[in-house]
């Protein structure tokens, strides 16, 4: 497989060559074998993570997977049972939060309701003993950047949800933190406002060049915002890579199922050739990465994970035949849900442009698989 699912400097589940990585990369945050327990529950197990200076890294995973625990360990709200935490090259494992030079935006924003916008934003500077004149200048500057100019004297209760989020972000950024930590900050916003704020946060992060660690369970947020994504489940980092690597080359079944939409087809392993494997689905032969099938014998049944945009109406070799159960109009595309019991135990999802001629419910169609982004894993008994 030509695409490495885990960054070369970060081995998932094992200690990387940190000295070499530190020389090669300008790292803002490092977790070295960090473990955190709550009683008998292991919330985070031997986590190794390196965050480059200026990058936007997302911790992505389902609820209870350990991603917020990891963020709290970086913030200093929690202390590890094992392992070390570094920020900007300095060991901070036992350093309290207020000495770590970090900015934090929480899910509920945690604004002081009795303070004005200007006072909320300047609070961190005042606590650090910054001169009043400099506080005023820096607050004015960040409020202008956050499109909050003219709202300085309002209280949080007089602001919209999006404005409150901008105030929280301004408060975190005005102290010029070494690392910005975002704990699902868009969760309280409606869909349209959430999308707009995602774009704004990304632009501001790029403009300021601040290292950012973002926690979310929303895969679309992670894919659209991140330079890299660390996928977390059951207290372990399962894969680290760019959004394209995570989406196109998932390291295991969990990631293939969790990231994006996918259909699982029954296929047969034909052969493995170095970094690639060939699997057969109906009359079609599909090339997939060999890594997940390493050590498997030709002829075995495998599960082929296929994205909806990879399926198309057959014009050559037919991978499978099925009957359209229903169609769902989505504006620029139409989702087709297809029953094909010979090829899959659940309905198959195919996505067609809405301007194409779309088969109606009840139609029998042949499907082909295009592109090179399908992934196969050894079959699991259903």
C-alpha positions, 0 to 999 in steps of 0.5 A: 500500500503506497499510502501510509495510514499512520504518520511516519513519526507517530506509531499507533499503539507503540512508541515512535522514534521521538528524538528523530521526530523532534529533530525533523518536526517543529512540534507544539504538543507531544503525548508520550505513552499517556494513560489515564484511568478512572477507577478500573476504567481505562479512559486513555491507553498508551497514547502517542501523539505529536501535533505540529506547530501551526497545524489544525489537528482533530481528535475524532471518535464516538462519545466515551472514546477518550478524545475529551480525556486527551484534550483535558490532559493537554489542558492540565485539567487532568494528570496522567497515570503514566506517560508525559505531556509536552507543550512547545518542547517543555515538559508540562505533565505536572504543570497547572493549567494556568501556567501552560499558555493555552486557550480553551473554548468549551461546548457551553462557552463559559462566558461570565454573564455579568460582564460585558463582551470587552470584559469577558475577552480581556479577562485572561489578560487582566489575570496575567497582569497585562497593562490596562492600555495594552488590554484595551488595544488587544481586545479591540484588535481581536474583536475586530477580527472576530466581527464583534466591533460595536458589541463591546458593551453588551452582555452575553445574554444580549448576543446570538449563539454565534456571537457568543461563540465568537466572544469565547474564541476571542477570549481564548485567542487574545492571550496569544496562546501556544495551543488553542483547544476546542471542545466541540464548540459548534455543538450548540449551533444550528446547521447553517450557523455551524457551517459558517462558523467552521469556515470562520474558525478555519480562516482565523486559525490560518491567519494567526497560525495558532496550533489547534487541537479540536475535539468532535464526534462529527466526521464532516467537521473533522474532514472539512476543518483538519490538517490531520485527524487522529481517530480514537476509539475505546481509549486508543488512537487507531489512525492518524493521517490527513482527511484524504488518507483517513477517508480513502485508506482506513486502517481498520473496519471501525474507521472504514465504518465510522468515517463517511457512508459505506456499503459492505459487499461480499467479495472473494480474494483473488490474489495479493501483489505487493501493496495491492490486492485484487478482489472479485465481486460478480464479474468485476475485479477490484483493486484494493490496498493489500495491508488489511488483507496481509497473510490471507489466502486467495479464495477466502471471502472478504468484506468490501467497503465501498463509498456511495459515490464509487458505485455507478450504473453498470456499463461494463463488468457488472459487480452486482444486480439489485432492485431500487427500494427507494430514492431520496432527492438531496438537491445536487444528488439523489441517494438510491437505496438498493436491495441486493441480497446476493451481494450484501446483507443490508441495503446498498447506498448509491449516489447519483448526480440529480441531473442524471437519469435516475432509476425509480423505485422497483427498477432492477439495475446492474452496478459497477464499482469505479475509482480506487478507494474501496477497501477490503477486510477479512469477512466477519460472520454476521 
